[in-house]
Amino acid sequence: MQDLQQVQVECLVDEGFDAGRGDGGLQVRAVPDGLDDAGVAAAVEGCLGDLRVVGPLEAATSAGA
């Protein structure tokens, strides 16, 4: 899971974001100039990769579902 999260961070950094992982999950500290909220959301979504599938499964497993 941590590897997939790191791939997401690296994707965002490649797109010009200042991003990292923290205690609360993904942290986006700065975005590329001229990017609005919809653009940020699209970039974060686009960088999810396999987390789109694995993240909810991991959350369900951790919750005992």
mmCIF file of the N, C-alpha and C atoms, coordinates in Angstrom:
data_MODEL
# 
_entry.id   MODEL 
# 
loop_
_atom_site.group_PDB 
_atom_site.id 
_atom_site.type_symbol 
_atom_site.label_atom_id 
_atom_site.label_alt_id 
_atom_site.label_comp_id 
_atom_site.label_asym_id 
_atom_site.label_entity_id 
_atom_site.label_seq_id 
_atom_site.pdbx_PDB_ins_code 
_atom_site.Cartn_x 
_atom_site.Cartn_y 
_atom_site.Cartn_z 
_atom_site.occupancy 
_atom_site.B_iso_or_equiv 
_atom_site.pdbx_formal_charge 
_atom_site.auth_seq_id 
_atom_site.auth_comp_id 
_atom_site.auth_asym_id 
_atom_site.auth_atom_id 
_atom_site.pdbx_PDB_model_num 
ATOM 1   N N  . MET A 1 1  ? 0.832   -1.193 0.000   1.00 0.00 ? 1  MET A N  1 
ATOM 2   C CA . MET A 1 1  ? 0.000   0.000  0.000   1.00 0.00 ? 1  MET A CA 1 
ATOM 3   C C  . MET A 1 1  ? 0.875   1.256  0.000   1.00 0.00 ? 1  MET A C  1 
ATOM 4   N N  . GLN A 1 2  ? 1.926   1.235  0.803   1.00 0.00 ? 2  GLN A N  1 
ATOM 5   C CA . GLN A 1 2  ? 2.812   2.400  0.864   1.00 0.00 ? 2  GLN A CA 1 
ATOM 6   C C  . GLN A 1 2  ? 3.487   2.658  -0.474  1.00 0.00 ? 2  GLN A C  1 
ATOM 7   N N  . ASP A 1 3  ? 3.830   1.600  -1.193  1.00 0.00 ? 3  ASP A N  1 
ATOM 8   C CA . ASP A 1 3  ? 4.438   1.765  -2.509  1.00 0.00 ? 3  ASP A CA 1 
ATOM 9   C C  . ASP A 1 3  ? 3.470   2.445  -3.474  1.00 0.00 ? 3  ASP A C  1 
ATOM 10  N N  . LEU A 1 4  ? 2.203   2.050  -3.438  1.00 0.00 ? 4  LEU A N  1 
ATOM 11  C CA . LEU A 1 4  ? 1.206   2.663  -4.302  1.00 0.00 ? 4  LEU A CA 1 
ATOM 12  C C  . LEU A 1 4  ? 0.984   4.127  -3.940  1.00 0.00 ? 4  LEU A C  1 
ATOM 13  N N  . GLN A 1 5  ? 1.003   4.423  -2.661  1.00 0.00 ? 5  GLN A N  1 
ATOM 14  C CA . GLN A 1 5  ? 0.852   5.802  -2.219  1.00 0.00 ? 5  GLN A CA 1 
ATOM 15  C C  . GLN A 1 5  ? 2.043   6.639  -2.682  1.00 0.00 ? 5  GLN A C  1 
ATOM 16  N N  . GLN A 1 6  ? 3.230   6.059  -2.649  1.00 0.00 ? 6  GLN A N  1 
ATOM 17  C CA . GLN A 1 6  ? 4.421   6.778  -3.094  1.00 0.00 ? 6  GLN A CA 1 
ATOM 18  C C  . GLN A 1 6  ? 4.364   7.034  -4.603  1.00 0.00 ? 6  GLN A C  1 
ATOM 19  N N  . VAL A 1 7  ? 3.836   6.099  -5.356  1.00 0.00 ? 7  VAL A N  1 
ATOM 20  C CA . VAL A 1 7  ? 3.676   6.283  -6.803  1.00 0.00 ? 7  VAL A CA 1 
ATOM 21  C C  . VAL A 1 7  ? 2.753   7.473  -7.068  1.00 0.00 ? 7  VAL A C  1 
ATOM 22  N N  . GLN A 1 8  ? 1.675   7.601  -6.283  1.00 0.00 ? 8  GLN A N  1 
ATOM 23  C CA . GLN A 1 8  ? 0.772   8.735  -6.442  1.00 0.00 ? 8  GLN A CA 1 
ATOM 24  C C  . GLN A 1 8  ? 1.501   10.048 -6.173  1.00 0.00 ? 8  GLN A C  1 
ATOM 25  N N  . VAL A 1 9  ? 2.282   10.096 -5.108  1.00 0.00 ? 9  VAL A N  1 
ATOM 26  C CA . VAL A 1 9  ? 3.034   11.308 -4.777  1.00 0.00 ? 9  VAL A CA 1 
ATOM 27  C C  . VAL A 1 9  ? 3.994   11.649 -5.915  1.00 0.00 ? 9  VAL A C  1 
ATOM 28  N N  . GLU A 1 10 ? 4.723   10.652 -6.399  1.00 0.00 ? 10 GLU A N  1 
ATOM 29  C CA . GLU A 1 10 ? 5.686   10.899 -7.471  1.00 0.00 ? 10 GLU A CA 1 
ATOM 30  C C  . GLU A 1 10 ? 4.995   11.390 -8.736  1.00 0.00 ? 10 GLU A C  1 
ATOM 31  N N  . CYS A 1 11 ? 3.818   10.865 -9.035  1.00 0.00 ? 11 CYS A N  1 
ATOM 32  C CA . CYS A 1 11 ? 3.037   11.311 -10.181 1.00 0.00 ? 11 CYS A CA 1 
ATOM 33  C C  . CYS A 1 11 ? 2.691   12.791 -10.033 1.00 0.00 ? 11 CYS A C  1 
ATOM 34  N N  . LEU A 1 12 ? 2.211   13.173 -8.855  1.00 0.00 ? 12 LEU A N  1 
ATOM 35  C CA . LEU A 1 12 ? 1.845   14.570 -8.624  1.00 0.00 ? 12 LEU A CA 1 
ATOM 36  C C  . LEU A 1 12 ? 3.061   15.487 -8.695  1.00 0.00 ? 12 LEU A C  1 
ATOM 37  N N  . VAL A 1 13 ? 4.180   15.056 -8.137  1.00 0.00 ? 13 VAL A N  1 
ATOM 38  C CA . VAL A 1 13 ? 5.411   15.843 -8.211  1.00 0.00 ? 13 VAL A CA 1 
ATOM 39  C C  . VAL A 1 13 ? 5.824   16.028 -9.670  1.00 0.00 ? 13 VAL A C  1 
ATOM 40  N N  . ASP A 1 14 ? 5.711   14.968 -10.458 1.00 0.00 ? 14 ASP A N  1 
ATOM 41  C CA . ASP A 1 14 ? 6.020   15.054 -11.891 1.00 0.00 ? 14 ASP A CA 1 
ATOM 42  C C  . ASP A 1 14 ? 5.111   16.055 -12.600 1.00 0.00 ? 14 ASP A C  1 
ATOM 43  N N  . GLU A 1 15 ? 3.898   16.236 -12.084 1.00 0.00 ? 15 GLU A N  1 
ATOM 44  C CA . GLU A 1 15 ? 2.938   17.181 -12.670 1.00 0.00 ? 15 GLU A CA 1 
ATOM 45  C C  . GLU A 1 15 ? 3.143   18.609 -12.152 1.00 0.00 ? 15 GLU A C  1 
ATOM 46  N N  . GLY A 1 16 ? 4.131   18.809 -11.268 1.00 0.00 ? 16 GLY A N  1 
ATOM 47  C CA . GLY A 1 16 ? 4.451   20.149 -10.781 1.00 0.00 ? 16 GLY A CA 1 
ATOM 48  C C  . GLY A 1 16 ? 3.922   20.497 -9.407  1.00 0.00 ? 16 GLY A C  1 
ATOM 49  N N  . PHE A 1 17 ? 3.337   19.531 -8.726  1.00 0.00 ? 17 PHE A N  1 
ATOM 50  C CA . PHE A 1 17 ? 2.832   19.756 -7.372  1.00 0.00 ? 17 PHE A CA 1 
ATOM 51  C C  . PHE A 1 17 ? 3.948   19.608 -6.346  1.00 0.00 ? 17 PHE A C  1 
ATOM 52  N N  . ASP A 1 18 ? 3.780   20.262 -5.197  1.00 0.00 ? 18 ASP A N  1 
ATOM 53  C CA . ASP A 1 18 ? 4.613   19.991 -4.030  1.00 0.00 ? 18 ASP A CA 1 
ATOM 54  C C  . ASP A 1 18 ? 3.747   19.102 -3.146  1.00 0.00 ? 18 ASP A C  1 
ATOM 55  N N  . ALA A 1 19 ? 4.015   17.798 -3.196  1.00 0.00 ? 19 ALA A N  1 
ATOM 56  C CA . ALA A 1 19 ? 3.161   16.835 -2.506  1.00 0.00 ? 19 ALA A CA 1 
ATOM 57  C C  . ALA A 1 19 ? 4.002   15.840 -1.738  1.00 0.00 ? 19 ALA A C  1 
ATOM 58  N N  . GLY A 1 20 ? 3.382   15.232 -0.735  1.00 0.00 ? 20 GLY A N  1 
ATOM 59  C CA . GLY A 1 20 ? 4.032   14.206 0.063   1.00 0.00 ? 20 GLY A CA 1 
ATOM 60  C C  . GLY A 1 20 ? 2.984   13.428 0.842   1.00 0.00 ? 20 GLY A C  1 
ATOM 61  N N  . ARG A 1 21 ? 3.440   12.505 1.664   1.00 0.00 ? 21 ARG A N  1 
ATOM 62  C CA . ARG A 1 21 ? 2.551   11.723 2.516   1.00 0.00 ? 21 ARG A CA 1 
ATOM 63  C C  . ARG A 1 21 ? 2.797   12.147 3.952   1.00 0.00 ? 21 ARG A C  1 
ATOM 64  N N  . GLY A 1 22 ? 1.735   12.210 4.730   1.00 0.00 ? 22 GLY A N  1 
ATOM 65  C CA . GLY A 1 22 ? 1.834   12.538 6.138   1.00 0.00 ? 22 GLY A CA 1 
ATOM 66  C C  . GLY A 1 22 ? 0.933   11.627 6.940   1.00 0.00 ? 22 GLY A C  1 
ATOM 67  N N  . ASP A 1 23 ? 0.765   11.951 8.199   1.00 0.00 ? 23 ASP A N  1 
ATOM 68  C CA . ASP A 1 23 ? -0.069  11.139 9.085   1.00 0.00 ? 23 ASP A CA 1 
ATOM 69  C C  . ASP A 1 23 ? -1.504  11.035 8.577   1.00 0.00 ? 23 ASP A C  1 
ATOM 70  N N  . GLY A 1 24 ? -2.002  12.093 7.964   1.00 0.00 ? 24 GLY A N  1 
ATOM 71  C CA . GLY A 1 24 ? -3.377  12.107 7.489   1.00 0.00 ? 24 GLY A CA 1 
ATOM 72  C C  . GLY A 1 24 ? -3.536  11.645 6.055   1.00 0.00 ? 24 GLY A C  1 
ATOM 73  N N  . GLY A 1 25 ? -2.474  11.168 5.438   1.00 0.00 ? 25 GLY A N  1 
ATOM 74  C CA . GLY A 1 25 ? -2.550  10.717 4.049   1.00 0.00 ? 25 GLY A CA 1 
ATOM 75  C C  . GLY A 1 25 ? -1.846  11.682 3.124   1.00 0.00 ? 25 GLY A C  1 
ATOM 76  N N  . LEU A 1 26 ? -2.384  11.832 1.930   1.00 0.00 ? 26 LEU A N  1 
ATOM 77  C CA . LEU A 1 26 ? -1.793  12.694 0.916   1.00 0.00 ? 26 LEU A CA 1 
ATOM 78  C C  . LEU A 1 26 ? -1.832  14.144 1.375   1.00 0.00 ? 26 LEU A C  1 
ATOM 79  N N  . GLN A 1 27 ? -0.701  14.831 1.216   1.00 0.00 ? 27 GLN A N  1 
ATOM 80  C CA . GLN A 1 27 ? -0.633  16.253 1.529   1.00 0.00 ? 27 GLN A CA 1 
ATOM 81  C C  . GLN A 1 27 ? -0.137  16.985 0.293   1.00 0.00 ? 27 GLN A C  1 
ATOM 82  N N  . VAL A 1 28 ? -0.969  17.890 -0.205  1.00 0.00 ? 28 VAL A N  1 
ATOM 83  C CA . VAL A 1 28 ? -0.586  18.737 -1.329  1.00 0.00 ? 28 VAL A CA 1 
ATOM 84  C C  . VAL A 1 28 ? -0.315  20.116 -0.745  1.00 0.00 ? 28 VAL A C  1 
ATOM 85  N N  . ARG A 1 29 ? 0.958   20.505 -0.770  1.00 0.00 ? 29 ARG A N  1 
ATOM 86  C CA . ARG A 1 29 ? 1.363   21.760 -0.147  1.00 0.00 ? 29 ARG A CA 1 
ATOM 87  C C  . ARG A 1 29 ? 1.322   22.934 -1.122  1.00 0.00 ? 29 ARG A C  1 
ATOM 88  N N  . ALA A 1 30 ? 1.524   22.669 -2.400  1.00 0.00 ? 30 ALA A N  1 
ATOM 89  C CA . ALA A 1 30 ? 1.482   23.725 -3.409  1.00 0.00 ? 30 ALA A CA 1 
ATOM 90  C C  . ALA A 1 30 ? 1.087   23.106 -4.741  1.00 0.00 ? 30 ALA A C  1 
ATOM 91  N N  . VAL A 1 31 ? 0.366   23.882 -5.545  1.00 0.00 ? 31 VAL A N  1 
ATOM 92  C CA . VAL A 1 31 ? -0.084  23.405 -6.852  1.00 0.00 ? 31 VAL A CA 1 
ATOM 93  C C  . VAL A 1 31 ? 0.548   24.269 -7.939  1.00 0.00 ? 31 VAL A C  1 
ATOM 94  N N  . PRO A 1 32 ? 0.617   23.743 -9.161  1.00 0.00 ? 32 PRO A N  1 
ATOM 95  C CA . PRO A 1 32 ? 1.160   24.546 -10.254 1.00 0.00 ? 32 PRO A CA 1 
ATOM 96  C C  . PRO A 1 32 ? 0.341   25.821 -10.462 1.00 0.00 ? 32 PRO A C  1 
ATOM 97  N N  . ASP A 1 33 ? 1.014   26.894 -10.844 1.00 0.00 ? 33 ASP A N  1 
ATOM 98  C CA . ASP A 1 33 ? 0.343   28.172 -11.091 1.00 0.00 ? 33 ASP A CA 1 
ATOM 99  C C  . ASP A 1 33 ? -0.772  28.016 -12.112 1.00 0.00 ? 33 ASP A C  1 
ATOM 100 N N  . GLY A 1 34 ? -1.883  28.678 -11.846 1.00 0.00 ? 34 GLY A N  1 
ATOM 101 C CA . GLY A 1 34 ? -2.995  28.713 -12.778 1.00 0.00 ? 34 GLY A CA 1 
ATOM 102 C C  . GLY A 1 34 ? -3.941  27.529 -12.702 1.00 0.00 ? 34 GLY A C  1 
ATOM 103 N N  . LEU A 1 35 ? -3.674  26.602 -11.802 1.00 0.00 ? 35 LEU A N  1 
ATOM 104 C CA . LEU A 1 35 ? -4.530  25.414 -11.694 1.00 0.00 ? 35 LEU A CA 1 
ATOM 105 C C  . LEU A 1 35 ? -5.628  25.687 -10.676 1.00 0.00 ? 35 LEU A C  1 
ATOM 106 N N  . ASP A 1 36 ? -6.896  25.521 -11.090 1.00 0.00 ? 36 ASP A N  1 
ATOM 107 C CA . ASP A 1 36 ? -8.017  25.748 -10.183 1.00 0.00 ? 36 ASP A CA 1 
ATOM 108 C C  . ASP A 1 36 ? -8.351  24.464 -9.422  1.00 0.00 ? 36 ASP A C  1 
ATOM 109 N N  . ASP A 1 37 ? -9.360  24.537 -8.559  1.00 0.00 ? 37 ASP A N  1 
ATOM 110 C CA . ASP A 1 37 ? -9.743  23.376 -7.738  1.00 0.00 ? 37 ASP A CA 1 
ATOM 111 C C  . ASP A 1 37 ? -10.100 22.167 -8.589  1.00 0.00 ? 37 ASP A C  1 
ATOM 112 N N  . ALA A 1 38 ? -10.808 22.393 -9.693  1.00 0.00 ? 38 ALA A N  1 
ATOM 113 C CA . ALA A 1 38 ? -11.181 21.273 -10.565 1.00 0.00 ? 38 ALA A CA 1 
ATOM 114 C C  . ALA A 1 38 ? -9.933  20.645 -11.192 1.00 0.00 ? 38 ALA A C  1 
ATOM 115 N N  . GLY A 1 39 ? -8.969  21.459 -11.542 1.00 0.00 ? 39 GLY A N  1 
ATOM 116 C CA . GLY A 1 39 ? -7.724  20.940 -12.104 1.00 0.00 ? 39 GLY A CA 1 
ATOM 117 C C  . GLY A 1 39 ? -6.927  20.143 -11.093 1.00 0.00 ? 39 GLY A C  1 
ATOM 118 N N  . VAL A 1 40 ? -6.913  20.613 -9.847  1.00 0.00 ? 40 VAL A N  1 
ATOM 119 C CA . VAL A 1 40 ? -6.234  19.884 -8.777  1.00 0.00 ? 40 VAL A CA 1 
ATOM 120 C C  . VAL A 1 40 ? -6.913  18.541 -8.561  1.00 0.00 ? 40 VAL A C  1 
ATOM 121 N N  . ALA A 1 41 ? -8.244  18.547 -8.485  1.00 0.00 ? 41 ALA A N  1 
ATOM 122 C CA . ALA A 1 41 ? -8.991  17.304 -8.280  1.00 0.00 ? 41 ALA A CA 1 
ATOM 123 C C  . ALA A 1 41 ? -8.745  16.325 -9.422  1.00 0.00 ? 41 ALA A C  1 
ATOM 124 N N  . ALA A 1 42 ? -8.703  16.829 -10.647 1.00 0.00 ? 42 ALA A N  1 
ATOM 125 C CA . ALA A 1 42 ? -8.463  15.966 -11.806 1.00 0.00 ? 42 ALA A CA 1 
ATOM 126 C C  . ALA A 1 42 ? -7.063  15.362 -11.759 1.00 0.00 ? 42 ALA A C  1 
ATOM 127 N N  . ALA A 1 43 ? -6.078  16.151 -11.356 1.00 0.00 ? 43 ALA A N  1 
ATOM 128 C CA . ALA A 1 43 ? -4.709  15.641 -11.271 1.00 0.00 ? 43 ALA A CA 1 
ATOM 129 C C  . ALA A 1 43 ? -4.581  14.582 -10.178 1.00 0.00 ? 43 ALA A C  1 
ATOM 130 N N  . VAL A 1 44 ? -5.172  14.842 -9.026  1.00 0.00 ? 44 VAL A N  1 
ATOM 131 C CA . VAL A 1 44 ? -5.115  13.871 -7.930  1.00 0.00 ? 44 VAL A CA 1 
ATOM 132 C C  . VAL A 1 44 ? -5.806  12.580 -8.359  1.00 0.00 ? 44 VAL A C  1 
ATOM 133 N N  . GLU A 1 45 ? -6.952  12.696 -8.995  1.00 0.00 ? 45 GLU A N  1 
ATOM 134 C CA . GLU A 1 45 ? -7.684  11.525 -9.485  1.00 0.00 ? 45 GLU A CA 1 
ATOM 135 C C  . GLU A 1 45 ? -6.863  10.785 -10.543 1.00 0.00 ? 45 GLU A C  1 
ATOM 136 N N  . GLY A 1 46 ? -6.247  11.540 -11.437 1.00 0.00 ? 46 GLY A N  1 
ATOM 137 C CA . GLY A 1 46 ? -5.452  10.937 -12.497 1.00 0.00 ? 46 GLY A CA 1 
ATOM 138 C C  . GLY A 1 46 ? -4.224  10.209 -11.992 1.00 0.00 ? 46 GLY A C  1 
ATOM 139 N N  . CYS A 1 47 ? -3.731  10.614 -10.835 1.00 0.00 ? 47 CYS A N  1 
ATOM 140 C CA . CYS A 1 47 ? -2.534  9.988  -10.262 1.00 0.00 ? 47 CYS A CA 1 
ATOM 141 C C  . CYS A 1 47 ? -2.859  8.853  -9.297  1.00 0.00 ? 47 CYS A C  1 
ATOM 142 N N  . LEU A 1 48 ? -4.126  8.518  -9.126  1.00 0.00 ? 48 LEU A N  1 
ATOM 143 C CA . LEU A 1 48 ? -4.493  7.446  -8.200  1.00 0.00 ? 48 LEU A CA 1 
ATOM 144 C C  . LEU A 1 48 ? -3.953  6.084  -8.630  1.00 0.00 ? 48 LEU A C  1 
ATOM 145 N N  . GLY A 1 49 ? -3.972  5.814  -9.910  1.00 0.00 ? 49 GLY A N  1 
ATOM 146 C CA . GLY A 1 49 ? -3.487  4.524  -10.397 1.00 0.00 ? 49 GLY A CA 1 
ATOM 147 C C  . GLY A 1 49 ? -4.199  3.377  -9.703  1.00 0.00 ? 49 GLY A C  1 
ATOM 148 N N  . ASP A 1 50 ? -3.422  2.401  -9.249  1.00 0.00 ? 50 ASP A N  1 
ATOM 149 C CA . ASP A 1 50 ? -3.985  1.208  -8.599  1.00 0.00 ? 50 ASP A CA 1 
ATOM 150 C C  . ASP A 1 50 ? -4.598  1.498  -7.238  1.00 0.00 ? 50 ASP A C  1 
ATOM 151 N N  . LEU A 1 51 ? -4.315  2.675  -6.660  1.00 0.00 ? 51 LEU A N  1 
ATOM 152 C CA . LEU A 1 51 ? -4.934  3.027  -5.381  1.00 0.00 ? 51 LEU A CA 1 
ATOM 153 C C  . LEU A 1 51 ? -6.454  3.111  -5.506  1.00 0.00 ? 51 LEU A C  1 
ATOM 154 N N  . ARG A 1 52 ? -6.933  3.390  -6.706  1.00 0.00 ? 52 ARG A N  1 
ATOM 155 C CA . ARG A 1 52 ? -8.375  3.483  -6.951  1.00 0.00 ? 52 ARG A CA 1 
ATOM 156 C C  . ARG A 1 52 ? -9.066  2.176  -6.560  1.00 0.00 ? 52 ARG A C  1 
ATOM 157 N N  . VAL A 1 53 ? -8.387  1.049  -6.767  1.00 0.00 ? 53 VAL A N  1 
ATOM 158 C CA . VAL A 1 53 ? -8.946  -0.271 -6.460  1.00 0.00 ? 53 VAL A CA 1 
ATOM 159 C C  . VAL A 1 53 ? -8.463  -0.771 -5.110  1.00 0.00 ? 53 VAL A C  1 
ATOM 160 N N  . VAL A 1 54 ? -7.168  -0.659 -4.879  1.00 0.00 ? 54 VAL A N  1 
ATOM 161 C CA . VAL A 1 54 ? -6.562  -1.241 -3.679  1.00 0.00 ? 54 VAL A CA 1 
ATOM 162 C C  . VAL A 1 54 ? -6.924  -0.457 -2.418  1.00 0.00 ? 54 VAL A C  1 
ATOM 163 N N  . GLY A 1 55 ? -7.012  0.860  -2.514  1.00 0.00 ? 55 GLY A N  1 
ATOM 164 C CA . GLY A 1 55 ? -7.317  1.695  -1.348  1.00 0.00 ? 55 GLY A CA 1 
ATOM 165 C C  . GLY A 1 55 ? -8.602  1.298  -0.642  1.00 0.00 ? 55 GLY A C  1 
ATOM 166 N N  . PRO A 1 56 ? -9.732  1.218  -1.360  1.00 0.00 ? 56 PRO A N  1 
ATOM 167 C CA . PRO A 1 56 ? -10.980 0.815  -0.698  1.00 0.00 ? 56 PRO A CA 1 
ATOM 168 C C  . PRO A 1 56 ? -10.923 -0.608 -0.148  1.00 0.00 ? 56 PRO A C  1 
ATOM 169 N N  . LEU A 1 57 ? -10.235 -1.499 -0.830  1.00 0.00 ? 57 LEU A N  1 
ATOM 170 C CA . LEU A 1 57 ? -10.108 -2.874 -0.324  1.00 0.00 ? 57 LEU A CA 1 
ATOM 171 C C  . LEU A 1 57 ? -9.310  -2.898 0.975   1.00 0.00 ? 57 LEU A C  1 
ATOM 172 N N  . GLU A 1 58 ? -8.241  -2.121 1.008   1.00 0.00 ? 58 GLU A N  1 
ATOM 173 C CA . GLU A 1 58 ? -7.409  -2.066 2.218   1.00 0.00 ? 58 GLU A CA 1 
ATOM 174 C C  . GLU A 1 58 ? -8.194  -1.456 3.356   1.00 0.00 ? 58 GLU A C  1 
ATOM 175 N N  . ALA A 1 59 ? -8.966  -0.417 3.073   1.00 0.00 ? 59 ALA A N  1 
ATOM 176 C CA . ALA A 1 59 ? -9.769  0.239  4.110   1.00 0.00 ? 59 ALA A CA 1 
ATOM 177 C C  . ALA A 1 59 ? -10.825 -0.726 4.663   1.00 0.00 ? 59 ALA A C  1 
ATOM 178 N N  . ALA A 1 60 ? -11.456 -1.476 3.787   1.00 0.00 ? 60 ALA A N  1 
ATOM 179 C CA . ALA A 1 60 ? -12.472 -2.431 4.218   1.00 0.00 ? 60 ALA A CA 1 
ATOM 180 C C  . ALA A 1 60 ? -11.859 -3.544 5.057   1.00 0.00 ? 60 ALA A C  1 
ATOM 181 N N  . THR A 1 61 ? -10.683 -4.000 4.667   1.00 0.00 ? 61 THR A N  1 
ATOM 182 C CA . THR A 1 61 ? -9.998  -5.053 5.403   1.00 0.00 ? 61 THR A CA 1 
ATOM 183 C C  . THR A 1 61 ? -9.560  -4.565 6.780   1.00 0.00 ? 61 THR A C  1 
ATOM 184 N N  . SER A 1 62 ? -9.059  -3.328 6.828   1.00 0.00 ? 62 SER A N  1 
ATOM 185 C CA . SER A 1 62 ? -8.617  -2.763 8.106   1.00 0.00 ? 62 SER A CA 1 
ATOM 186 C C  . SER A 1 62 ? -9.773  -2.542 9.056   1.00 0.00 ? 62 SER A C  1 
ATOM 187 N N  . ALA A 1 63 ? -10.949 -2.259 8.500   1.00 0.00 ? 63 ALA A N  1 
ATOM 188 C CA . ALA A 1 63 ? -12.131 -2.023 9.320   1.00 0.00 ? 63 ALA A CA 1 
ATOM 189 C C  . ALA A 1 63 ? -12.804 -3.323 9.756   1.00 0.00 ? 63 ALA A C  1 
ATOM 190 N N  . GLY A 1 64 ? -12.301 -4.443 9.265   1.00 0.00 ? 64 GLY A N  1 
ATOM 191 C CA . GLY A 1 64 ? -12.874 -5.723 9.636   1.00 0.00 ? 64 GLY A CA 1 
ATOM 192 C C  . GLY A 1 64 ? -14.100 -6.103 8.857   1.00 0.00 ? 64 GLY A C  1 
ATOM 193 N N  . ALA A 1 65 ? -14.310 -5.453 7.718   1.00 0.00 ? 65 ALA A N  1 
ATOM 194 C CA . ALA A 1 65 ? -15.490 -5.751 6.907   1.00 0.00 ? 65 ALA A CA 1 
ATOM 195 C C  . ALA A 1 65 ? -15.301 -7.029 6.109   1.00 0.00 ? 65 ALA A C  1 
# 
